[in-house]
């Protein structure tokens, strides 16, 4: 795996997993909504993909530290 791919995964996955937890469990809990297993299974791949896209965007458009 190239260094660029590792960086995308290193930045994107924690963001995607964090957003998955917040949007799927924490916000519905505070809003009094039920946490439905179907919603969890649908949301997980979307947030992981979103996290990888976020990691790609950060890697592509932010200036590199040297």
N, C-alpha and C positions, 0 to 999 in steps of 0.2 A: 504494500500500500504506500502510495506516495505521501510525502510530507503534507501536501496541500489537502489531501483527503483526510488525513489524520486530524488536521487542524479544523476542518469543517465538522467532523464528527465530535471533536473535543469541545467545540463551542456550541454546536447545534443540539446535540442530544440532551445535555442538561437543561437547556432552555425549553425544548419540546416536552421533556418529562415534567419539568416544573409547571409549565402551562397546563399540561394534562391534569396534574393533580389539583391545581387551583381551580380550573374551569369545570372539572368533572366531579370533584368531591367537596371542596371547600366552599365555593360560591353557592352551589345548590343547598348545602347544609345550612348556611346562614340565611338563605332565602326561604327556607322551609319546604323546599322541593324534594321529592323522593329521588334517591340515587338508584337508578335503574340499570341493571346489568347490560341490557341491550345498548343503552347510551354509552356505557363504558367501552364496550367492544367496538362501537362505531367511532368513538372519539379517539381511541388510542392510535390507530394508524394515521389519522389526520394530524394529530399533534406531533407525532414522530416525523412525518413528512414535513410539516411546518417548521419543526426544529432544524431539520437538515437544510431546508431552504433558507432559514435564518442564518445558519452557519455559513452557507455558501455566500449569502449576501454580505455578511460581515467580512468574510475572507476576500471577497472580490472588491468591495468598495471602500473599506476603511484603509487608511494608510498603514503600511507595515512598520513595525518597530525595528530599529536596527541599532 
